[in-house]
Amino acid sequence: MTKHVIVGGGPVATNAIETIRQFDSGASQITLVCDEPAHSRMALPYWLSGQIPREQTHTGDDAYFQKLSVDALIGTRANSLDVAGKTLSLDNGQTLEFDKLLIATGASPVALSIPGADLPGVQSLWTLDHTDRLLAATQSLERPRVLMIGAGFIGFIVLNAMHKRGWALTVVEREAHVLPRMLDADAAAIVESWLTNKGIQLHCGTSVQSIAAADDGALRVELDDSSTVIVDRVIVAVGITPNLELVQGTGIDVKDGIVVNQHMQTSVADVYAGGDVAQGPTLYGGDPEIHSIQPTAVDHGRVAGANMAGQDVSYPGSLSMNILDTCGLQNASFGNWADHAAEALTISNTDGHVYRKLLWSDDEITGAVFVGQANDLGMLTDVGMVKGIMQTRTALGPWKTYLKENSFDIRRAYVATGVAQKLAGMTLLGRPSQTRQFRFQGAKVSNQPTAAHANFVSTKAD
Ligand SMILES: Cc1cc2nc3c(=O)[nH]c(=O)nc-3n(C[C@H](O)[C@H](O)[C@H](O)COP(=O)(O)OP(=O)(O)OC[C@H]3O[C@@H](n4cnc5c(N)ncnc54)[C@H](O)[C@@H]3O)c2cc1C
């Protein structure tokens, strides 16, 4: 019986497990090793904002692992790997033998090296424990004051959750504008004006010099621009780094992350990797990249699982994409959005908080940036359609000229070039996907309209 060992309990791991079982119906042994409960980091902001309880961030429980015949060693860390002997040593003294190993250890937040960075009120927001800590520290405060260092994608997801709580928020970003790895300067200026209108204090183009304890348990944050901010909590969100400890010294090829091919195989036979720890193929070719986002983690997990189960599944490559709600203003960027050499079509309405940029290679869209309000149905459907056009790598032919003249009519180009049909025919594993086998408290998926639907569809038949 083939022995699969999977390290990690995030989306890569759970999707790999379900995919292996989809193909082998329980004919192999699967052991999962994870130091945290299996959960989705993406769900942490919903818990932070009070929309869901902690348990709803979990993506598997004992019954689920039992149903899938998985020996789940939750709360256990993998300490070292012997690729020649095909064994993994755990922190509980156990040694696991494997035929196939998947490394899905994710990434960790980068720490700041400034005076005061180790004070108790300074933290990241990346794990269940971090979220617990922030909620516990702020629960007795009437209106917590929080300063966030770093204005990137994950930081702003957390900012949005704290804004929903009504907290007093300050952001410090070293680069000249917010979301520097997601938006260009013009799009970011629109986001900045929106956030300022919402009462969020922004300090761009400056760094935090030091943090010190102030009166009543508060923190005094000194900035390079000579300003001082007094807050209750500091969140450090200045980037992440792949968790590579396990592969160090093993001979597995590592650049910025563990290098994987289109089968999610590392340079060592029978060792696979995926998600935030892996540097894999991209949809537009070129050097492998780390795309630290949920969709890439899910794809990597499914492709790795299929290949571990003996299938021959090749991954077409991940599309870099970020879609973000900044306190009611939606932003998205896809693909090579920062390619200054590419032909670009841009529309900007600063007062209306609308921005669109499409980047082209011949008649193919290779990058896109969007900013627009959450209740603008046209903006939201256009984001989805441009993503579909890019994922199918559709050449738009004469529709390129049409879009230059009618940039808000993406729908016509999308329909005319048959993108929806192409998407419907695309499957990652060469067969229809299955729904996840875990639901929080066995909840059924509801298709009842809620207030949120009112923005998009009528709840009544006309
Ligand atoms: C607050 C937050 C919000 C996010 N929101 C979004 C979003 O809206 N959209 C989006 O696309 N992405 C989002 N992301 C990013 C997304 O969650 C990650 O890209 C995704 O979780 C990566 O999945 P993974 O399986 O590679 O790693 P992870 O989910 O990080 O899982 C890896 C697991 O392995 C464990 N582990 C590590 N080393 C060991 C070891 N040696 N032994 C045992 N266990 C180990 C880790 O503790 C962790 O539990 C968000 C992330 C955060 C933190």
The ligand as a Tripos MOL2 file, in Angstrom:
@<TRIPOS>MOLECULE
LIG
   53    58     1     0     0
SMALL
NO_CHARGES

@<TRIPOS>ATOM
      1 C1         -5.1730   36.9300    7.1190 C.3       1 LIG1
      2 C2         -4.9900   36.3110    5.7630 C.ar      1 LIG1
      3 C3         -5.9280   36.5400    4.7580 C.ar      1 LIG1
      4 C4         -5.7570   36.0060    3.4910 C.ar      1 LIG1
      5 N1         -6.6820   36.2780    2.5350 N.ar      1 LIG1
      6 C5         -6.5080   35.8170    1.2830 C.ar      1 LIG1
      7 C6         -7.4440   36.1390    0.2550 C.ar      1 LIG1
      8 O1         -8.4390   36.8310    0.4840 O.2       1 LIG1
      9 N2         -7.2270   35.6380   -0.9870 N.ar      1 LIG1
     10 C7         -6.1530   34.8570   -1.2820 C.ar      1 LIG1
     11 O2         -6.0030   34.4400   -2.4170 O.2       1 LIG1
     12 N3         -5.2320   34.5380   -0.3220 N.ar      1 LIG1
     13 C8         -5.3930   34.9980    0.9480 C.ar      1 LIG1
     14 N4         -4.4720   34.6990    1.9140 N.ar      1 LIG1
     15 C9         -3.3010   33.8750    1.5460 C.3       1 LIG1
     16 C10        -3.6640   32.3830    1.6180 C.3       1 LIG1
     17 O3         -4.2730   32.1160    2.8560 O.3       1 LIG1
     18 C11        -2.4070   31.5360    1.4330 C.3       1 LIG1
     19 O4         -1.9120   31.7700    0.1310 O.3       1 LIG1
     20 C12        -2.6940   30.0590    1.6410 C.3       1 LIG1
     21 O5         -3.0940   29.7960    2.9560 O.3       1 LIG1
     22 C13        -1.4550   29.1990    1.3390 C.3       1 LIG1
     23 O6         -1.7910   27.8660    1.5640 O.3       1 LIG1
     24 P1         -0.6900   26.7670    1.9530 P.3       1 LIG1
     25 O7         -1.4380   25.4840    2.0680 O.co2     1 LIG1
     26 O8          0.4540   26.8780    1.0220 O.co2     1 LIG1
     27 O9         -0.1190   27.2110    3.3720 O.3       1 LIG1
     28 P2         -0.8200   27.5290    4.7640 P.3       1 LIG1
     29 O10        -2.2550   27.8200    4.6040 O.co2     1 LIG1
     30 O11         0.0350   28.5490    5.4140 O.co2     1 LIG1
     31 O12        -0.6960   26.1480    5.5600 O.3       1 LIG1
     32 C14         0.5610   25.6130    5.9400 C.3       1 LIG1
     33 C15         0.4300   24.9230    7.2780 C.3       1 LIG1
     34 O13         1.5880   24.1290    7.5160 O.3       1 LIG1
     35 C16         2.0030   24.2930    8.8610 C.3       1 LIG1
     36 N5          3.4260   23.9620    8.9670 N.ar      1 LIG1
     37 C17         4.4770   24.6940    8.5290 C.ar      1 LIG1
     38 N6          5.6400   24.0480    8.7740 N.ar      1 LIG1
     39 C18         5.3150   22.8910    9.3860 C.ar      1 LIG1
     40 C19         6.0800   21.7860    9.8780 C.ar      1 LIG1
     41 N7          7.4210   21.7500    9.7710 N.pl3     1 LIG1
     42 N8          5.4340   20.7560   10.4640 N.ar      1 LIG1
     43 C20         4.0650   20.7600   10.5680 C.ar      1 LIG1
     44 N9          3.2920   21.7690   10.1070 N.ar      1 LIG1
     45 C21         3.9140   22.8190    9.5170 C.ar      1 LIG1
     46 C22         1.6930   25.7610    9.1250 C.3       1 LIG1
     47 O14         1.6550   26.0580   10.5130 O.3       1 LIG1
     48 C23         0.3320   25.8920    8.4380 C.3       1 LIG1
     49 O15        -0.7030   25.5130    9.3150 O.3       1 LIG1
     50 C24        -4.6310   35.1880    3.2150 C.ar      1 LIG1
     51 C25        -3.6890   34.9320    4.2330 C.ar      1 LIG1
     52 C26        -3.8710   35.4870    5.4840 C.ar      1 LIG1
     53 C27        -2.8550   35.2160    6.5750 C.3       1 LIG1
@<TRIPOS>BOND
     1     1     2 1
     2     2     3 ar
     3     2    52 ar
     4     3     4 ar
     5     4     5 ar
     6     4    50 ar
     7     5     6 ar
     8     6     7 ar
     9     6    13 1
    10     7     8 2
    11     7     9 ar
    12     9    10 ar
    13    10    11 2
    14    10    12 ar
    15    12    13 ar
    16    13    14 ar
    17    14    15 1
    18    14    50 ar
    19    15    16 1
    20    16    17 1
    21    16    18 1
    22    18    19 1
    23    18    20 1
    24    20    21 1
    25    20    22 1
    26    22    23 1
    27    23    24 1
    28    24    25 2
    29    24    26 1
    30    24    27 1
    31    27    28 1
    32    28    29 2
    33    28    30 1
    34    28    31 1
    35    31    32 1
    36    32    33 1
    37    33    34 1
    38    33    48 1
    39    34    35 1
    40    35    36 1
    41    35    46 1
    42    36    37 ar
    43    36    45 ar
    44    37    38 ar
    45    38    39 ar
    46    39    40 ar
    47    39    45 ar
    48    40    41 1
    49    40    42 ar
    50    42    43 ar
    51    43    44 ar
    52    44    45 ar
    53    46    47 1
    54    46    48 1
    55    48    49 1
    56    50    51 ar
    57    51    52 ar
    58    52    53 1
@<TRIPOS>SUBSTRUCTURE
     1 LIG1         1 GROUP 0 **** ****
